[in-house]
Amino acid sequence: MSTTDFTDDLAADHSATLAELDTPALCLDLDRFERNLQTVVNLCRERGVDWRPHAKCHKSQDVGSRLVAAGALGLTCAKLGEAEVMADAGIRDLLIANMIVGPKKVARLVELRRVADPIVCVDSLDQAGPISAAMHAAGLRCRVIIEVDIGLHRVGVAPEKTVEFAATLSALPCIQFAGIMGYEGHLLTIADPDEKRAKIGEALKLLTDTADAIRAAGLSCDIVSCGGTGSIAFCTAQPGITEVQAGGAIFMDDFYRLTCQVDFLEQALTVHATVVSRPAPDRAVIDAGRKTINGEIRMPSVQSPAGLTVKSLSAEHGALEVPEGMELNVGDRVVLVPGYGDLTTVLHNRFVVHRGEQIVGSWPLQARGRLH
Ligand SMILES: Cc1ncc(COP(=O)(O)O)c(C=O)c1O
């Protein structure tokens, strides 16, 4: 049996500059990333809300630790497995914005509670009951928040039923009711900015009114959490919101920039590819197909050389349209911006981190594949 370790190819790649880097590669511009981070930290500070950025896109301890060091309250995670990875990096304040169901996961949550202070999202006693029982058996308590359905119609309790559910949760012995969350994900792509502001305002008011109703019933409701990158300008300005979950803001992509019209953050994430074939004057083929850069929510765009368009992605090939007269040869480098970063980062083991042309690091996505 072979003893060669193929999992760490990039760590063994001693390329010093992007030009030398073998492709395809997921690249992170550290200067832009740091500026994005500071922009969001400042925005949240000015508006008096906490920032709990979602880790579902970066899935990296290096990124997560930098976000917390820069001022994030903690992290939001999509999965228990992500939260375990972030806790392993010493991050304690972790919101798992998802339901934890089944004895194996509940047992892992108990272990996570020993080393961190997670908050688990619930919308039913069927999730909260087993968590309370397992925490009780372990002599622990765990924070829980209720997801309220503010129009996304994914999971969540109806606003008018939330006060009663909050009272039920508060009566469980080993649950600490910590607040509520909602996600306005169905409103991110409204083209007219005034309509977008108004609709997001209405949806988030459902959430903040629900928090007020919980408090009026004599319960505390410390956390009122919402917010994505596509709505960051609006959710941070909404009175009554205590924290926002926007995560993709640190990287940006064309979905946020063009579809959601978020224009004050920089594109920090790219995929570097190489032209491997020039089968026709108007067509070039690169070594990055949909197993390298996902085109589902939005097709990638070409950052450089300017003028190229991604026409199609098959599994391992990307077909580009080449304008007439443009010189583009086999071996040339093409830099792409993901259409939607979330579905692209998960295809890679590492971020190649660079300042300008200089490669300065290689950050693994430790939570990649931790879907459970
Ligand atoms: C629960 C939740 N919060 C926040 C977000 C926003 O994340 P991002 O800012 O990375 O788009 C999402 C996106 O799917 C989400 O599901």
The ligand as an SDF file (V2000), in Angstrom:
LIG
                    3D

 16 16  0  0  0  0  0  0  0  0999 V2000
  -29.3150   31.0900    9.4400 C   0  0  0  0  0  0  0  0  0  0  0  0
  -28.5430   31.9410    8.4990 C   0  0  0  0  0  0  0  0  0  0  0  0
  -28.0290   33.0950    8.9470 N   0  0  0  0  0  0  0  0  0  0  0  0
  -27.3110   33.9030    8.1510 C   0  0  0  0  0  0  0  0  0  0  0  0
  -27.0890   33.5700    6.8340 C   0  0  0  0  0  0  0  0  0  0  0  0
  -26.2960   34.5190    5.9730 C   0  0  0  0  0  0  0  0  0  0  0  0
  -25.0220   34.0900    5.7370 O   0  0  0  0  0  0  0  0  0  0  0  0
  -24.0800   34.8910    4.7360 P   0  0  0  0  0  0  0  0  0  0  0  0
  -23.8930   36.2280    5.3090 O   0  0  0  0  0  0  0  0  0  0  0  0
  -22.8190   34.1210    4.7220 O   0  0  0  0  0  0  0  0  0  0  0  0
  -24.7910   34.9270    3.4280 O   0  0  0  0  0  0  0  0  0  0  0  0
  -27.6160   32.3770    6.3150 C   0  0  0  0  0  0  0  0  0  0  0  0
  -27.3790   32.0220    4.9090 C   0  0  0  0  0  0  0  0  0  0  0  0
  -27.7930   31.0230    4.3830 O   0  0  0  0  0  0  0  0  0  0  0  0
  -28.3550   31.5430    7.1660 C   0  0  0  0  0  0  0  0  0  0  0  0
  -28.9010   30.4010    6.7180 O   0  0  0  0  0  0  0  0  0  0  0  0
  1  2  1  0
  2  3  1  0
  2 15  2  0
  3  4  2  0
  4  5  1  0
  5  6  1  0
  5 12  2  0
  6  7  1  0
  7  8  1  0
  8  9  2  0
  8 10  1  0
  8 11  1  0
 12 13  1  0
 12 15  1  0
 13 14  2  0
 15 16  1  0
M  END
$$$$
